[in-house]
Amino acid sequence: MSALGPQQLTLAENYGVDFERHILWLLLFDLEFADTVYPAVQDEVYEVDSHALLYSTAQALYILGNSKAPGYVDVITELIKATKQAKPKSKGAARLGDAVRLCNELKLQPQPPATTCDYVRKTFSTFCVKAKTRLALVGAIDLWERDDFDEILSSIDAAVHSKERTIAQDLGIDFKQGAAKIVAYSQTHRKGHHAPIDLPILDNLMRGGLEPGTLGLIMGPAARGKSLFLVQAAISAALAGLNVAVITLELSARDYAMRFDARLTGIPINEIAARPTQHAQAILQQTKALGGQLHIKGWGSSDASTGDLRVWLKALESVAKFIPDVIIVDYADLLQANAMRGDRPDLGLVIRQLRQIANDFHAALWTASQTRRSSYTSEIIKLEDVAEDIQKVHVADVIIGLCQTSAERALGKMRFAMLKNRLGGGEGTIVDCDVSTSTMLLRQCATQARVQARRMTAGIPLVP
């Protein structure tokens, strides 16, 4: 372990030149370790140029050799061959010469102590994360000059949570290992892992609800019930024992909390607002019934970006020890866009960033988006009705259209159309629902029939 002392350190204590050389020795002479490294790590983690060149050469041989780690003989042979082909006295030839000498030195040096090898294997992923973070910090200088603060945050966060952290622990699914594959299926689709919305037909189409790491989009005209759907998604998940983080960009956190209380107790929102203490017992009783935690954060319209959302979620994790299973953003169109497409904000980028948040936090993320003005008079919402940016349709994993005519609105009825579903298909399915905006009630009709989907395509009126 003394070889990993504080001399020539460039990253942090114990992650300097000697550490890099020990990694390369293991890659050349411990091929089992090498097989876990080459598929996931690039040469950018090495600060010493000859180390990076030796590694990239070995990785190229790994790829050309059908994912078989090359040994010392393979690597030195390839380096010597490249040296002979390089232009004499060129910088390329000099770099290759350094890599050849390094390879020979590693061959001739004594085998590192077992304790050193174990230490390098154990801390290799941390070394990679530190290296990527260093690169992100260097790159942040240019981003700082351009005032691109969200990208600074995203690049550093991506480095800190890079895939190399899980190297040698998660190598993916070996398809031919049948038993392990079935276990993976069971873990991914275990009960409660998905985020249900308590509309049984739609939940079944999504194999139990929105999956972790995916983005769901409820699409409809303004003031027709998109937020009501998001309240339904949040409460259903919390009742199922999942942790829910809610971001509201239109209402205060207090007003949004009252929506949840109205949904849980059946007491109208305005009644709760007028006489909260009178209904305290009912509110407290129903709040205790929630199996999961629920945190609500309010921002003013257009005051928050996806970077702000990410910071808040990280703060919840570090301060409140709260990790969300479900994230609700009400709604995406109101988030700040830090780039433009022509003369309009790039809302497609916002949607991509939200999906990345869902992936990074391994959470199901529901948000909403408005449709075009013409959809107010439409009986059916279609994908092409999306407003502002068609990229929303391309990125979202699940898209549900909120359909409601004026007649249905008067009758307390609403329909939801499955427009896109990467989780299980069923596009075109229509679900009839009863709705009460005063208590945030949304319930699938007891007489629901899937023939509604056929009625839609046959041109039969959906409202008697």
N, C-alpha and C positions, 0 to 999 in steps of 0.2 A: 504493500500500500504506500510505501514511502515514495515510489515512483510517481505517485499522483500528488506530490507536494505542491507548495505555492509558487514554484518557479515558472516563469514564462506564461503566466495565466492571462487569458484574453477574454474569456466569457465570465467566469466567476470561479470561486474557489473550487479546485478539483476538476475543472473543465477546460484545461489548457492544452498545450501542444502534446504533452505526454499522454493525456487522456485520448486525444485523437489517434495517436500512434497505437495505443492499446486496442482501440476499436478496429483499426485496420489489420492488426495482427490477428484478432479474432475472426475477422471476415475472411482472411486468407487461410486460416488453419482450423477454424471451427465452422464448418459448412452448415451445420444445423442452425447456428445463430445467424449466419449469413442469409439463409433462406427466409428468415423472418424480417430481414432489414431491407434487402433490395427492392421488394415490391412497394414499399411505402415511403422511403426516404430518398431525397435528392442530394446531390453533392454540395448544395448551397449551405449545408450545415457546417462544413469544414472551413475554417479561416485560413489554414495554410494551403497555398496553391497546389503544391505537389500532392498533398493529402486528397484534395478535391479531385485532381486528375486521376490519381490511382483508383479512387472510388468510382468515378464516372466510367472509367474503362471496365472495371469489374462488373458494374451494373449493366453496361451494354452487352457484355458477354453473357450475363444472366438472362437477359431478354432474348438474345439470339439463340441461347442454348435451351429454349423451351422451359424457362423458369428453373434451371438447374444451376446452383451456385458454383462459380468457377473457383478452382484452387490456385495456389501460388504459381504453379507451372503455367497454367492457362493465362494468368494475368501478366506475368513477366514476358511470356512469349508475344502476347499482343502488344505490350508496350515497346518491346525491342523492334517489332515489325513496323510499328507506327513511327519510331525514331528513324529508321532507315528510309522511310518514305517521305519524311519531313525535309524541307529545304535546309541545307547545311547552314549553321550559324544563325538560323532564324530564331525568333522568340519561341515559336512552337517547338522547335528542336530542343531548345534549352529546357523548356518546361517538361518535355518528355524525358530528357536526360535525368532531370531531378527526380521524376517519378520512378524511373528504372533504378536509380541509386537507392531510393527509399524502399522499394520492393526488396532489393537485395539485403539492405540493412535489417529489415524485418525478418527475413529468412535466417540471417546469421545471428540475430540477437537471441539470448536465452529465453525460454518460454516464461512469460510473466507468472508470478505466484498465483496459485488457485484463488486466494483471497482477492487479488487484484482483478482477475478475470470475472469473478462473481460480482464484484463491485461495479465493474463496467457494464455487465449485462443488466444489472438491476437499475442502474441510473442512466442508461443510454437514452431512454425516452425523455427524461428530464433535460439531458444535454441537448436533444433536438429541439425541445420547446424553447430553451434559452437561446439557441442559435436563431430560430425563427423570430423570436421576440426582438433580438438584437437587430435583425434585418428590417423588421417592421418599424422600429424606433428610428433607424437611419432613414428609411423611406418617409417617415412622418415629417421630416424637415421640409421636403418639397410640398407636401400636403398642407403644412402649416402656412407656408407662403401663399398658397391658393385659398386659404380660409376654408378648406374642406375638412372640417372638424369631425363630421360623421364618419368619413372614410378613415381618418386617423384611428378613431375608436374601433371601427370594424376590422381594420387590418391588424391592430394589436390584439383584439379579442380573438381573431382567427388564429393568430400565432400562438397565443396562450392556450387555446383549446384545440391545437392542431392534432391531426390524426395520429401523429407519431406517439402521442401520449399513451395510446392503447396498443402500440406495437408489441408483438409477442404475446399479448393477452387475447386479442380478438383478430383471428385470421380469416374471418368470414365463415360461410357455410360450405363444407365439402359435400357436394350434392350426392355423392355415392354413399356417404355415411347416413344410412336411412334413419337409424334410431335417433342420432343427434339432430337430424333435420326435423323430425317430428317434435322433438323437445323444443326446438327453436320456434316452430309454428305455435306450439302451445303457449310458450312464454309471450310471444308477440300478440296473440289473440286471446289472452286470458281474460276472464270476466272482470269488468271494471277498468281494464287498461284503456279501452276506447272511451271517447267522450260522448255519451248518449245525449240526444236532444228530446227524448221522451215523445217522439212521434214515431210509433213502432214501424210503420212501413219504411220510412226514410232510414231509421236506425238499422233495419235489416238489410237494406241495400248497401249500407256502409259497413256491414259485418259487425254491427254492434255500436257504431258511432264513429266520429272522426278519429283517425289514428294519430298517435304521437308523430310529430315531425311533418305533418301535413297542414295545408291551408284550405279552409272552407270559406266560401263567399256567398252571402245572401244578397241577392240583387233585386231591386225593385224601385218604383217611383218614390219621390220624397214624401214623407209624412204618411206612409201607408203601412208601417209596421215592421220595418227592418230591425229597429231597436228592440221591439217586443220579441222578435225571434232570438236576438242575442241574449236577452234576459232569460228566455226559455233555455237556451243552450247552457248558460252559466249555472242556473239553479239546478237543472237536471244533472249536470256534472257534479256539483257540490253535494246534492242528495245521494249521489252514487259513491260518495267518499273521496272524490278527487279534489285537489287544490286548484282554485281558480283565481287568476289575476285579471282584473277588469280595468281597461283604460277607456275613459269617456272623454270625448273631445267636444261635446255639445252641452252636457249637463255637469253640475257639480257632483262630487262624490256623494254628498249628502242626498241630493235628489235621486241619484241612481240607486243608492241604498234603499230609499223608500220604495222604489219600484220592486226591488227584491222582497221587501217586507210585504208589499201588497200581493205579490205572487204567492208567497208562502202562507199568508193568513187569510186571503180572500177579502181583506178590508180595502176599500178604494183608496187610491193614493192621496186624494185630496182630504179624505177623512183622517188619514194618518198624519198628514201635514197640519191639519187644524187642531187635532186633539191627540198628540202623540202619547202623553202620559196615560190617557184613558185606555189606550190599547197596548200599554206596556207589557202586560202579562202575556197576551197572545203573541206579541212580537218576540219576547224573550223565549217563550216555549218553542215556537217554530224555529228560532235561530239555533237553539240547542239540538234540534233534530238534524241539522246539517252534518253529514259525515266528514266532509272536507272543509278546509279553510277557504275564506273568500276575502281578497283584498281589492279595494277599489281606489283608483287614482284618477282625479279629474284635471284636465288641462283645458285652457281656453282654445277655441277654434283656431287652427293653424299655428298654435304656439309650440307644438311638439313635433319632433321628427322621430324616425325609427331609432336613431341613436339615443334620444331621450328615453324611449321605451326600454331600450336595452340597459341603460344605466339604472333605471328604476327597478327592473327585474333583478339585476345584480345586487342592488342595495337590499332588496327584500331577502335575497339569499344570504347575504353576509350579516345583516343586522337582525332580521326577524327569523332567520333559519327557515324561510319559506321558499319552497321550490314548486313552481306551478306545473300542474298536469295539463291545464287548459288555460289559454290566453284569449281574452275577448277584447277586440279593438273596435270601438264604436265612434267613428268608422274610418276606413282607410282613406277616403277621398279628402278628409280634413287634415291629414298629416302633411307636414312640410315636405316638399320635394326639393332636394338639393341639386337637381339638374333639370334642364329644360329640353323639351322636344319641340323645336321651332319656337313659337311664342307661348307655349303652354307648359305647365309643370309636368315633369315626367312621372306620371302616376304608375306607369308600368314598373319603373324602378322601385317605387314605394312597395308595390305588391311583391316584387322579388325579394326585397329586404325583409318584409314580414315573413315570407316563407323561410328565409334563412334563419330568422329568429326562432320560428317553430322548430326547425331542424336543430339549431344549436342548443335549445332548451329541452329538446325531446318532448315537446308539448303539442297538443292539438290547438290550432289557432283559428278562431272564427272572426271574420270581419264582414263589413257590409260595403256596398257600393251602389250608387244611384244609377238608374237607367235613363235613357233619353226621354225628353219631354213627351214625345209621341206615345210612350208606353202608358200614360195615364188612362187612355181610352182603350187599351188593348185588353182582351180577355186572357191572353196568354203572353207571358214574358219569354222571350227567346234570347239566345246567346248574343245575337247581333244587336240586341237592344242596349248593350252595355254602353255607358257614357264615357267620353273622354279618351280612353285608351284600350284597344283590343288586347293589349298584352295581359290585362287582368284575366281574360279568358284563357290565355295560353298557360299562365303560371299556376292558377288555382287548381287544386286537386279535386275539390268538390264545389259545384256551383248549383245553388238552389234559387229558383225564381219565385218571387212573391207576387201572386196574382190576385187581384181583387177589383171587381167592378164596383160602380157606385151602388148598384142594387145589393151586392153582397155586403158592402160596407154598412148599409142601413140595417141589414139582417144579422150583423155580427158574424159574418162568414169570411173565410179566407182560404185560398188554395196555395199549395206549394208544389212547384214543378221541378223534378230532378232534371237539370239541364246538362250536367257533366259529372261523372263519377268514376275516378280512377280506382276506387276501392271496391267496386262490385257491379258497375253497370246500372241498368234499369233506367236509362235516360228516357224521358217522355212520361214517366210515371207522375200522376197528379194525386195529391193528398188533400182531401177536404178537411177543414178545421173550423172549430168554433173559437171565437175570439172575444175577449172583453178588454178594452184598452184601460179601463179604470182600475182593474185588478191585475192587469198583465197576464190574463189567462189565455193560454193557447193549448187547445186539446184536439187531437185527432177525432173526427166524427165517428160515433159508434157504428154508423151504417156505411162506413167507408167501403168503396168498391174500386178495384183497380181498373174497371172498364172506363173510368174517366180518361185514361190515356188514349183509349180507342176513340172515345167521344171527341177528343181534341182533334185527332187526325181525320175523323170522319166529317168534321165540320158541324156537328150537332151542338146547339147552344149549351153552354155550361151552366147557365142560370135560367131556371124556368121562367 
